[in-house]
Amino acid sequence: AQSVTQLDSHVSVSEGTPVLLRCNYSSSYSPSLFWYVQHPNKGLQLLLKYTSAATLVKGINGFEAEFKKSETSFHLTKPSAHMSDAAEYFCVVSDGSGTYKYIFGTGTRLKVLA
Amino acid sequence: DARVTQTPRHKVTEMGQEVTMRCQPILGHNTVFWYRQTMMQGLELLAYFRNRAPLDDSGMPKDRFSAEMPDATLATLKIQPSEPRDSAVYFCASGLGVSGSTDTQYFGPGTRLTVL
């Protein structure tokens, strides 16, 4: 069965410093992995996705994530945080059995300090 | 810029009343998903459709919830009768439904439901 674990429920960084949001997955299939962002009172927006092509995936707003099979990780990074990055971030693994379903992590709330 | 739309955006109702939430998926998308988000449970999948056929509604309380797709441009989620524990944000998402596990879901802005 597929599962995803977001290792931190809250992360605080100062504006201009790097962001690291951690995600580990478990999958009996070759997984597809996604990161979504949810700003307050908004829907979820796709940041990036991994689908077995390049292991380093670049997304919108300067975010990127690296798929590491040996570590079963898909951590999200950004070199320099901006105040507008404050939001909740969800790591997602696809169900992988042809059902189109997503398995969501519990979310990481990112706080950016001025 | 194609988007999933949901109506209403906010709904306040009293316990026992019927609630209907509507979703317009992105044109050409074949899969539609209904999610519920609460602080306690996070994001839960309630039901999903492919080509308007329900594929999985195991996450939905059957006695009071129902989901339908009357046509390819409209999905509905009904709660009858509503209860205070149904208070949550309900999201609709749609996807192309052609690439299996690599399919991307596009989310609507949500309907915030408050049941008094």
Interface residues (C-beta under 8 A of the other chain):
Chain A: Y29 P31 S32 F34 Y36 N41 K42 G43 L44 Q45 L46 K49 T51 F90 S94 D95 G96 S97 G98 T99 Y100 K101 Y102 F104 T106 G107
Chain B: V4 T31 G42 L43 L45 Y48 R50 L55 D56 F91 A93 G95 G97 G100 S101 T102 D103 T104 Q105 Y106 F107 G108 P109 G110 R112
